[in-house]
Amino acid sequence: MSQVIKKISLVDQVIHHIKDEIEKEAFANNRLPEERILSENLGVSRGTLRKAFEILENEGLIVRHRNRGTFVKQNNGGDLPKTIRIGIVMENVNAMDQLIKDSYFTGIIMDAVSESGQKDYSISMLSLKSLLSIDRKLKKTDLNVDALFLMCILDVDFLKEISKLKIPAILFDHKIDCLKMDTINLDSRQGSLDAVSYLAKLGHKDIAFINWDLWEKYNKERYIGFMEGLAANNLSFNESLLINGKCTIEDGYASTKKLMNRKNKPTAIYTFNDALACGAIQYLLENKYSVPKDVSVIGFGNVNAMIPGLNLTTVELQDKLISQMAINRLIETCENFHDNEFIDILVPTQMKLGNTCQQISN
């Protein structure tokens, strides 16, 4: 009697492998890798993989969703995770009170949270400091999220660790060339150009710029836009009217004090953010300068600037648009993640006119 040897087909091998992985609960968030990645890892064609998926789906082990991917079928009757869990990472979650007071990040975060109840994602807040306190190599399980929205994180080493995890992530308000990561940035260059052009149309020639002291490493665009604005309006650059400082009200105050004690005083001040603008106005008012009669002031960010009797003219960011575009990109990459395809989303700004600028008197 001859022995019949049945060769296990590639489809059967794939089915066996996936069943084994399901039993070991090896799939993060019960989601299988996308077809391209899984077929490459197993060394089979997508056609073979799809045949295996069809059998596994008929056996009730997996469920395929056209727009979301392939998931392990749950015994509780729910075919798909209800939400994509998005973690918003900041330097320190405990600093939220201060964030609300003086940062334009707040509006973006609040918009993301408010929309989370209407769409298929949830929001959790993660602290960079607590993640960095983990005394070992960072793992996906430390995060317990499906995607990351990184808010102005300056720690490049941490960002490199995140990129190694191959988890969908998007970095806001910075672009670091060495990182393999999606970014979403304001069109700060155009925003600065618009601010300078607006002041030039009002007749200002001596325009000061209070910049961020880390601009050269993390945000060159506002400085570049400022310089382009001067050139576009045939204004010369005066180095004595450029000051670098921290992004605080206190630094705005101190920087303006330096500017107004110089021989060539500015008739207008443009600042890197609204906190600096508030500090500038505070110094001017305390020292008997009229805003805007003596000095016009423009900020950046459209944070709720509490200045009695004044409504700050500022370069306004569209926080709702930023949150929508960032979250949509994260959801898109959760559904179809490619670790070699990254984009930089550029969000336009617009001028918001208040009463802190006026035509210069001859």
C-alpha positions in Angstrom: 0.0 0.0 0.0 1.5 3.3 -1.0 1.4 6.2 1.3 -0.3 9.3 0.1 1.6 12.4 1.0 -0.5 15.5 1.1 1.5 18.6 0.7 0.3 21.5 2.8 -0.6 24.4 0.5 0.7 28.0 0.9 -2.9 29.0 1.8 -3.0 26.3 4.5 0.4 27.5 5.9 -0.8 31.1 6.0 -4.1 30.0 7.8 -2.1 28.0 10.3 0.3 30.9 11.0 -2.5 33.4 11.5 -4.5 31.1 13.7 -1.4 30.6 15.8 -0.9 34.3 16.1 -4.5 34.8 17.1 -4.2 32.2 19.8 -1.1 33.9 21.2 -2.9 37.3 21.0 0.0 38.6 19.0 -1.9 41.1 17.0 -1.8 44.6 18.6 -5.4 45.9 19.2 -6.6 42.7 17.4 -5.7 44.2 14.1 -3.8 42.2 11.5 -1.0 43.9 9.5 -2.0 45.3 6.1 -1.9 42.9 3.2 1.3 44.3 1.7 3.3 43.9 4.9 1.9 40.5 5.8 2.5 39.1 2.3 6.1 40.3 2.4 6.7 38.9 5.9 5.2 35.5 5.0 6.7 35.4 1.5 3.4 34.8 -0.3 1.4 36.7 -2.9 -1.5 38.9 -2.0 -3.7 36.5 -3.9 -2.7 33.7 -1.6 -3.2 35.9 1.4 -6.7 36.9 0.3 -7.7 33.2 -0.1 -6.5 32.5 3.4 -8.4 35.6 4.7 -11.6 34.3 3.0 -11.4 31.0 4.7 -10.6 32.5 8.1 -13.5 34.9 7.7 -15.9 32.0 6.8 -14.7 30.3 9.9 -15.6 33.3 12.0 -12.0 34.1 13.1 -11.5 37.4 11.4 -13.5 40.2 9.9 -12.5 42.4 7.0 -13.6 46.0 6.8 -13.2 47.9 3.6 -11.9 51.1 5.1 -10.4 50.0 8.4 -8.4 46.8 7.7 -8.6 43.2 8.9 -9.3 42.4 12.6 -9.6 39.4 14.8 -13.3 38.8 15.4 -14.3 39.4 19.0 -16.4 36.9 21.0 -18.5 39.8 22.5 -20.2 40.3 19.2 -18.3 43.5 18.3 -16.6 43.1 14.9 -14.4 46.2 15.1 -12.9 48.3 17.8 -15.3 51.2 18.5 -12.6 53.8 18.4 -9.1 54.5 17.3 -7.2 55.6 20.4 -5.2 58.8 19.7 -2.7 60.0 22.3 -1.9 63.7 22.5 1.7 64.0 23.8 2.8 67.2 25.5 5.9 68.0 27.5 3.9 67.7 30.7 0.2 67.0 31.1 0.3 68.5 34.6 1.1 71.9 32.9 -2.4 72.0 31.3 -3.5 75.0 33.4 -0.5 77.0 32.1 -1.1 75.7 28.6 -4.6 77.1 28.6 -3.4 80.5 29.8 -0.7 81.2 27.2 -0.5 78.6 24.4 -2.4 78.3 21.1 -2.1 74.5 21.5 -5.1 74.6 23.8 -7.6 75.4 21.0 -6.3 72.6 18.9 -6.5 70.1 21.7 -10.0 71.2 22.7 -11.2 70.9 19.2 -9.8 67.4 18.9 -11.5 66.4 22.1 -14.8 67.9 21.3 -15.0 66.1 17.9 -13.9 62.8 19.3 -17.4 62.0 20.6 -18.8 62.4 17.1 -16.2 60.4 15.2 -14.5 57.0 15.5 -11.7 58.0 17.7 -11.0 58.7 21.4 -8.4 61.1 23.0 -6.1 60.5 25.9 -3.4 62.8 27.2 0.1 61.5 27.6 3.0 63.2 29.3 6.4 63.2 27.6 8.1 63.4 31.0 6.4 60.3 32.3 7.2 58.4 29.1 10.8 59.4 29.3 10.9 58.2 33.0 10.5 54.6 31.7 13.9 53.1 32.5 14.1 50.9 29.4 13.6 51.1 25.6 10.2 52.5 24.8 7.6 50.0 23.5 4.2 50.3 22.0 2.7 48.8 25.1 3.9 51.8 27.1 1.7 54.0 25.0 -1.5 52.0 24.9 -2.8 54.0 21.9 -3.1 53.4 18.2 -1.7 56.8 17.0 0.1 59.8 18.4 -0.5 63.6 18.0 2.8 65.1 19.2 2.4 68.7 20.3 5.5 70.8 19.9 7.8 68.1 21.3 11.4 69.3 21.1 13.2 66.2 22.4 14.6 64.8 19.1 15.9 61.6 20.7 12.3 60.8 22.0 10.9 61.5 18.5 13.4 59.1 17.0 12.3 56.4 19.5 8.7 57.0 18.5 9.5 56.7 14.8 11.2 53.3 15.4 7.9 52.0 16.8 6.3 52.3 13.4 3.1 53.7 15.0 1.1 56.3 13.1 2.2 59.7 14.5 2.1 63.3 13.4 4.2 66.2 14.8 2.7 69.6 15.1 4.5 73.0 14.7 8.0 71.6 14.0 9.7 70.0 11.1 12.9 68.1 11.8 14.5 66.8 8.7 16.2 63.7 10.2 12.8 62.3 11.4 10.7 59.8 9.4 7.3 61.2 10.6 4.3 63.1 9.3 4.2 66.7 10.3 1.5 69.4 10.3 2.7 73.0 10.4 1.3 76.5 10.1 2.3 78.5 7.1 4.3 80.8 9.5 6.4 82.1 6.6 3.4 83.6 4.8 1.8 84.7 8.2 4.9 86.7 9.0 5.1 88.2 5.6 1.5 89.3 5.9 2.1 90.9 9.3 5.0 92.9 8.0 3.2 93.9 4.8 0.2 95.1 6.9 2.5 97.3 9.0 4.3 98.6 5.9 0.9 99.6 4.4 0.3 101.6 7.6 3.5 103.5 6.9 5.8 101.8 9.4 9.5 101.5 8.4 11.1 100.7 11.8 9.6 97.3 12.5 11.0 95.3 15.4 10.7 91.5 15.7 10.8 89.7 19.0 11.7 86.2 18.0 12.0 82.8 19.8 15.5 82.1 20.9 15.3 78.5 19.5 13.9 79.6 16.2 17.0 78.6 14.2 16.7 74.9 15.3 13.0 74.5 15.4 11.1 77.2 13.5 12.9 79.3 10.9 9.8 80.1 9.0 8.5 83.1 11.0 12.0 84.7 10.8 12.2 84.0 7.0 8.7 85.4 6.5 9.7 88.6 8.5 12.8 89.1 6.3 10.8 88.5 3.1 8.2 90.9 4.3 10.8 93.7 4.7 12.2 92.9 1.3 8.8 92.8 -0.4 8.0 96.3 0.9 11.5 97.8 0.2 12.3 98.1 3.9 15.9 97.7 5.1 16.7 95.3 7.9 18.0 96.8 11.1 19.7 94.2 13.3 19.2 96.3 16.4 15.4 95.8 16.0 15.7 92.0 16.2 15.7 90.3 19.6 15.5 86.7 20.5 13.9 85.5 23.7 11.7 82.9 25.4 8.0 82.7 24.4 6.7 84.3 27.6 4.9 87.5 28.7 7.9 88.3 30.9 10.3 88.0 28.0 8.1 90.2 25.8 8.2 92.8 28.6 12.0 92.6 28.9 12.7 92.6 25.2 10.5 95.6 24.6 12.3 97.4 27.4 15.6 96.8 25.5 14.1 98.0 22.2 12.6 101.2 23.6 15.9 102.1 25.3 17.8 102.0 22.0 18.6 105.0 19.9 16.6 103.8 17.0 13.2 103.0 18.5 10.7 100.9 16.6 7.3 102.3 15.6 5.9 98.8 15.4 6.6 95.5 17.1 5.9 92.0 15.6 6.3 89.0 18.0 6.8 85.3 17.6 3.6 84.6 19.7 0.8 86.4 21.5 2.4 86.0 24.9 5.4 88.1 23.8 3.0 90.7 22.3 1.1 90.9 25.6 4.4 91.5 27.5 5.4 94.1 24.9 2.1 96.0 25.4 2.4 95.7 29.2 5.8 97.4 29.1 4.6 100.1 26.7 1.6 101.0 28.7 3.4 101.1 32.0 6.0 103.4 30.5 3.5 106.0 29.1 3.6 104.8 25.5 0.3 104.7 23.7 -0.7 101.5 21.9 -1.2 101.9 19.0 -0.6 105.7 18.7 3.0 105.5 19.6 3.8 101.9 18.9 1.7 99.3 16.9 1.9 95.7 18.0 1.1 92.4 16.2 1.2 88.9 17.8 1.0 85.4 16.4 -1.5 82.7 17.4 -4.8 84.3 18.4 -4.6 83.2 22.0 -7.1 85.0 24.2 -4.9 87.9 25.1 -6.3 89.7 28.2 -5.4 93.3 27.7 -7.8 95.8 29.2 -9.2 98.1 26.5 -7.2 96.5 23.7 -8.0 93.8 21.1 -4.7 92.4 19.9 -4.0 92.3 16.1 -2.5 88.9 15.4 -1.7 86.3 12.9 -4.5 83.8 13.5 -4.1 80.1 13.2 -7.1 78.0 12.3 -7.1 75.5 15.2 -10.2 73.6 14.2 -8.7 73.0 10.7 -5.4 71.9 12.2 -7.1 69.4 14.6 -9.3 68.1 11.8 -6.5 67.6 9.3 -4.1 66.1 11.9 -6.8 63.6 13.2 -7.9 62.7 9.7 -4.4 61.9 8.7 -3.8 59.8 11.8 -7.0 57.8 11.2 -6.0 57.4 7.5 -2.6 56.0 8.5 -4.1 53.7 11.1 -6.2 52.2 8.4 -3.3 51.9 5.9 0.1 52.5 7.5 3.2 52.8 5.4 6.4 53.4 7.3 8.1 54.9 4.3 5.5 57.4 3.1 5.4 60.7 5.1 3.8 64.0 4.3 4.1 67.6 5.6 0.7 69.3 5.9 0.9 73.1 5.6 -2.1 75.0 7.2 -2.7 78.6 6.1 -2.9 81.5 8.5 -4.9 84.7 8.3 -4.7 88.2 9.8 -7.1 89.0 12.6 -7.3 92.8 12.9 -7.8 94.3 16.4 -7.0 97.8 17.6 -3.3 97.5 18.4 -2.1 98.9 15.0 -2.7 102.2 13.3 -1.5 104.4 10.5 1.8 106.0 11.5 1.6 109.8 11.9 4.0 111.8 9.7 
